[in-house]
Amino acid sequence: MTSEAMEYLPDVADGISECARVLRPGGKFLFIATKNSFMGQLVAATWKNKVLDPDHVRNCMILNGISRIEALPFPWFFKHVDATVMAPLGEKART
């Protein structure tokens, strides 16, 4: 699991690649980050981080062997905050 950290890396693809490399086959990968939306932009301006495009994150996961990706509502207890944060959950392919 990575939560609200990848937005600070120069290249999110490198971070996802490293997470996938150390994840065991069949292991789950949860990626929580500020997404590129109006509310996400406000959060990023406050915390001085980047916003990430959900499609780019999903593509990086797929390229690194993470499949069966589903977008979880996050946080589930405040539905309106889903406009700010993304939480894709995937599984590393079994060999």
C-alpha positions as CSV (number, residue, x, y, z in Angstrom):
1,M,0.0,0.0,0.0
2,T,1.1,3.5,-0.7
3,S,-0.8,6.4,0.6
4,E,-0.4,10.1,-0.3
5,A,3.3,9.7,-1.1
6,M,3.7,9.1,-4.8
7,E,2.6,12.6,-5.6
8,Y,6.0,13.8,-4.3
9,L,8.1,11.6,-6.6
10,P,9.6,13.1,-9.8
11,D,8.1,10.2,-11.8
12,V,5.2,8.2,-10.4
13,A,5.9,5.4,-12.9
14,D,9.2,4.7,-11.2
15,G,7.5,4.4,-7.8
16,I,4.8,2.1,-9.1
17,S,7.5,0.0,-10.8
18,E,9.4,-0.5,-7.6
19,C,6.3,-1.4,-5.6
20,A,5.4,-4.0,-8.3
21,R,8.9,-5.3,-8.2
22,V,8.9,-6.1,-4.5
23,L,5.2,-7.3,-4.4
24,R,4.9,-11.1,-4.4
25,P,2.8,-12.8,-7.1
26,G,-0.8,-12.7,-6.2
27,G,-0.2,-9.8,-3.7
28,K,-2.5,-6.8,-3.6
29,F,-1.4,-3.3,-4.3
30,L,-3.5,-0.3,-3.0
31,F,-2.5,3.1,-4.4
32,I,-4.0,6.1,-2.6
33,A,-3.2,9.5,-4.1
34,T,-4.5,13.0,-4.9
35,K,-6.2,12.8,-8.3
36,N,-6.3,15.4,-11.0
37,S,-9.6,17.1,-10.2
38,F,-10.7,20.6,-9.1
39,M,-10.7,19.5,-5.4
40,G,-7.4,17.6,-6.0
41,Q,-5.8,20.8,-7.3
42,L,-6.9,22.7,-4.1
43,V,-5.4,20.0,-2.0
44,A,-2.2,20.0,-4.0
45,A,-1.8,23.8,-3.7
46,T,-2.1,23.4,0.1
47,W,0.3,20.5,0.5
48,K,2.6,21.4,-2.4
49,N,2.3,18.1,-4.1
50,K,1.3,17.0,-7.6
51,V,-2.0,15.7,-8.7
52,L,-2.0,12.4,-10.6
53,D,-4.1,11.3,-13.6
54,P,-6.0,8.1,-12.7
55,D,-5.6,6.7,-16.2
56,H,-1.9,7.2,-16.1
57,V,-1.7,5.5,-12.7
58,R,-3.8,2.6,-14.0
59,N,-1.6,2.2,-17.2
60,C,1.6,2.2,-15.0
61,M,0.1,-0.5,-12.9
62,I,-0.8,-2.6,-15.9
63,L,2.7,-2.1,-17.5
64,N,4.2,-3.5,-14.3
65,G,2.1,-6.6,-14.0
66,I,-0.7,-5.3,-11.8
67,S,-4.0,-6.5,-13.1
68,R,-7.6,-6.9,-11.9
69,I,-7.6,-3.2,-11.0
70,E,-10.7,-1.7,-9.4
71,A,-11.3,1.8,-8.3
72,L,-12.3,1.9,-4.7
73,P,-14.4,4.8,-3.3
74,F,-12.1,6.5,-0.8
75,P,-12.7,7.5,1.8
76,W,-15.8,5.5,1.9
77,F,-17.3,7.4,4.9
78,F,-17.2,10.8,3.1
79,K,-18.5,10.3,-0.5
80,H,-17.9,13.9,-1.5
81,V,-14.1,13.5,-0.9
82,D,-13.9,10.9,-3.7
83,A,-13.5,14.0,-5.9
84,T,-10.1,14.5,-4.4
85,V,-8.5,11.1,-3.9
86,M,-8.2,8.0,-6.0
87,A,-7.7,4.5,-4.6
88,P,-7.1,1.9,-7.3
89,L,-6.6,-1.6,-5.9
90,G,-4.9,-4.3,-8.1
91,E,-3.2,-7.7,-7.9
92,K,0.2,-8.7,-9.2
93,A,-0.1,-11.4,-11.7
94,R,0.7,-14.9,-10.5
95,T,3.6,-16.6,-12.3
